[in-house]
């Protein structure tokens, strides 16, 4: 299979915070890989803009090191790296003052696509948007890319949306949720809407329940101070898991245009029932012999921030009434795994009798570690001795099914940045979507605060708190094993 790379138009991409962790670890290595794939035009330019007092050479040296560290050996070609670095520039800038803006205004070309990546903390989003506008650097077609977290509640998200809207139209604002850039997440839409097989049974009549899991083995480490203000609900559920839920549950959009898709996702969020306190389990990890507890990294020894959440979510619409979606995410768990798993119902009547056993079909869409899909189907156990049923996987790991070229899929950031240059907002969150997600999340978080709820402790290297197992047991269901 030969992958097809369609070059994008020429562009100037300004990365505010170009010297920061995200830019060095994800954004610039991602751009290098697109350059290597032949997607970046020769006259495209990437302009780092941050507080550090660097020049072009200093910035290029910094990014050379980042490429060495974060790009795999097989993709590091010294000649290609030199050519890529030659397209990099740097200008110091102060987001909160006037220094550097006139220089940036002279640097950015007016006759190519302009994109401004806000790879800085959200407290600077407003300053950057306002100054881009004031210094007439941006025009009516320029794009801005904003990182998570997009607010910490409905009020702050509305304020952020309002400050960006003062200088930019919604069609210019690209709110990144990198989960949407993952190959499998887009494949979920293709599986649903380009195959006749699934969509007719993609509803409460045939689907028993859906499980969405994002499990991490790492803890909060040095980010304890940041994480304490956030927690798993704000950091993972409100954005990444909600987005996965929306794509799994949404109605077929009329086409693959940005607003058609985002309208359907928004309808799902608006159809979510409020979540009762007994439908959520919050956890916080203990220490083990190798690593510290959550509390050890927190600035607050009494911290009630959750590093784990499991919850049952009901969707009140015709398609899903009666089919719960169970979401869970956590840190320091026994495996690193992200997946969406659709558990179909058992057949209404087994002609093979009770002794043959019965199995339900399960479709697992794996986001990581190895992106792919696995459908479990029921067959006869081979051999004599009557009819016994077993379920076997129809497994498709993209790397195996599509060969090395097909498995060599762009990283989420690579894809999303190229979508920004192309002007395609389908995989970015719209302002009203983000606000609706906070409107659903806020009462849950406010309930914990007003009741003084504490998360339950769990041991690292496990699947999370026992109570989370009970959440499904009481419904006669079981979580998939975290591996
Ligand atoms: P960082 O602290 O490593 O980098 C911040 C950058 O902003 C630096 O380049 C710094 O020079 C620049 N900066 C700070 N104040 C400035 C000012 N007044 N004027 C101009 N530039 C200024 O942060 P980061 O980890 O790269 O994160 C950036 C954003 O991306 C944050 O909003 C973060 O929440 C988000 N994010 C980061 C990651 C990650 O993996 N690091 C993942 C998802 C989202």
Boltz pocket constraint, residues with backbone or C-beta under 6 A from the ligand:
constraints:
  - pocket:
      binder: B
      contacts: [[A, 16], [A, 17], [A, 18], [A, 19], [A, 20], [A, 21], [A, 22], [A, 23], [A, 25], [A, 49], [A, 50], [A, 51], [A, 52], [A, 93], [A, 94], [A, 95], [A, 96], [A, 118], [A, 119], [A, 120], [A, 121], [A, 122], [A, 124], [A, 147], [A, 148], [A, 149]]
      max_distance: 6.0
